[in-house]
Amino acid sequence: MEIDNDFLGRGWSFPPEFSIRQKEVVMTTGNNDIQNSLIILLSTKLRERVMLPKYGCNLEELLFKPLDLTLETEIKDIITRAILYHEPRIDVLSIAIDGTNELEGKVLIQINYQIRNTNTRSNLVFPFYKGEATEI
């Protein structure tokens, strides 16, 4: 039996896909929609969206700073604040920064969160590197 999570929201898949057979945009629901929303939020620069100038994180501004405890704390604060204001479906439980591949210019950001309506816990590992972010 499959659980219906449509109440968590429904949105375009990310990156956007189109179904030729059904002649419509491919949609996501539930936790997949939340994860897509988080990837978009973390990838968006502040003022990039004209109608929502405060949407985004501006992580690329931190790209060339040395990864120390101060920077890790700043990254966590930026992400926590952005999720608090722009993703009301979840509560952030923790954020971990993995700088193991720092010399290659890659930082892994792991966000552990809980979906408010279902109390389901999940996580997202967001690789951030060389001025662009991509999904693993």
C-alpha positions as CSV (number, residue, x, y, z in Angstrom):
1,M,0.0,0.0,0.0
2,E,1.5,3.3,-1.1
3,I,1.1,6.3,1.2
4,D,-0.4,9.5,-0.4
5,N,1.9,12.4,0.4
6,D,0.2,15.0,-1.9
7,F,-0.5,17.2,1.1
8,L,3.2,17.8,1.3
9,G,3.1,19.6,-2.0
10,R,3.6,19.0,-5.6
11,G,6.0,20.7,-8.0
12,W,8.1,20.5,-11.1
13,S,10.9,17.9,-11.1
14,F,14.3,19.4,-10.9
15,P,15.9,19.8,-13.4
16,P,12.6,20.3,-15.3
17,E,11.6,17.4,-17.4
18,F,8.8,17.0,-20.0
19,S,6.9,13.8,-20.7
20,I,6.4,13.5,-24.5
21,R,4.0,10.6,-24.1
22,Q,1.7,12.5,-21.6
23,K,2.5,15.9,-23.1
24,E,3.0,17.5,-19.7
25,V,5.7,18.5,-17.2
26,V,7.0,15.7,-14.9
27,M,5.9,16.5,-11.4
28,T,7.3,15.4,-8.0
29,T,5.5,15.0,-4.7
30,G,6.3,14.2,-1.1
31,N,9.9,14.1,0.1
32,N,11.2,14.2,-3.5
33,D,9.5,17.6,-3.9
34,I,11.0,18.8,-0.6
35,Q,14.5,17.7,-1.7
36,N,14.1,19.4,-5.1
37,S,13.0,22.5,-3.3
38,L,16.1,22.4,-1.0
39,I,18.5,21.9,-4.0
40,I,16.9,25.0,-5.7
41,L,17.1,27.0,-2.5
42,L,20.8,26.2,-1.9
43,S,21.7,26.8,-5.6
44,T,20.0,30.2,-5.9
45,K,21.8,33.5,-5.4
46,L,20.2,36.2,-3.4
47,R,18.4,38.7,-5.7
48,E,18.5,36.2,-8.5
49,R,14.7,35.9,-8.4
50,V,13.2,39.2,-9.2
51,M,9.9,38.8,-7.3
52,L,11.7,37.1,-4.3
53,P,14.9,39.0,-3.8
54,K,15.6,37.4,-0.4
55,Y,15.2,33.8,-1.7
56,G,18.5,31.9,-1.9
57,C,21.7,31.4,0.0
58,N,24.6,33.1,-1.8
59,L,27.0,30.2,-1.0
60,E,29.2,31.1,-4.0
61,E,30.4,34.2,-2.2
62,L,32.0,31.9,0.4
63,L,33.8,29.8,-2.2
64,F,37.3,31.1,-1.9
65,K,37.4,31.6,1.9
66,P,39.4,29.2,4.0
67,L,37.3,26.4,5.4
68,D,37.7,26.9,9.2
69,L,35.2,26.7,12.1
70,T,34.1,30.3,11.5
71,L,33.2,29.6,7.9
72,E,31.4,26.3,8.8
73,T,29.3,28.2,11.3
74,E,28.5,30.9,8.8
75,I,27.5,28.3,6.2
76,K,25.3,26.5,8.7
77,D,23.6,29.8,9.8
78,I,22.9,30.9,6.2
79,I,21.4,27.5,5.3
80,T,19.3,27.3,8.5
81,R,18.0,30.8,8.0
82,A,17.1,30.2,4.4
83,I,15.3,27.0,5.2
84,L,13.4,28.6,8.1
85,Y,12.1,31.4,5.9
86,H,11.5,29.5,2.6
87,E,10.8,25.8,3.3
88,P,8.1,25.7,6.0
89,R,7.4,21.9,5.5
90,I,10.5,20.9,7.4
91,D,12.5,21.4,10.6
92,V,16.3,21.3,10.4
93,L,17.7,18.8,12.9
94,S,21.4,19.2,12.0
95,I,23.7,20.5,9.3
96,A,27.2,18.9,8.9
97,I,30.0,20.2,6.7
98,D,32.4,17.7,5.2
99,G,35.6,19.4,4.0
100,T,37.5,16.2,3.3
101,N,37.9,17.2,-0.4
102,E,38.6,20.9,0.3
103,L,41.8,21.0,-1.7
104,E,39.8,19.9,-4.8
105,G,37.4,22.7,-4.1
106,K,34.5,20.5,-3.0
107,V,32.5,20.7,0.2
108,L,29.7,18.3,1.1
109,I,26.8,19.8,3.1
110,Q,24.6,17.2,4.8
111,I,21.2,18.5,6.0
112,N,19.2,16.3,8.4
113,Y,15.6,17.3,8.6
114,Q,12.2,16.2,9.8
115,I,9.0,16.7,7.8
116,R,6.6,18.5,10.0
117,N,3.3,16.9,9.0
118,T,4.6,13.3,9.1
119,N,7.5,13.5,11.6
120,T,9.5,11.6,8.9
121,R,13.2,12.1,9.1
122,S,15.3,12.5,6.0
123,N,18.5,14.0,4.8
124,L,20.1,15.7,1.8
125,V,23.8,15.7,0.8
126,F,24.5,18.7,-1.2
127,P,27.8,18.9,-3.0
128,F,29.0,22.4,-3.5
129,Y,32.1,23.1,-5.6
130,K,33.8,25.5,-8.1
131,G,31.0,28.0,-8.1
132,E,28.2,25.6,-9.0
133,A,26.2,23.1,-7.1
134,T,25.1,19.7,-8.4
135,E,23.1,16.8,-7.0
136,I,24.9,13.5,-6.2
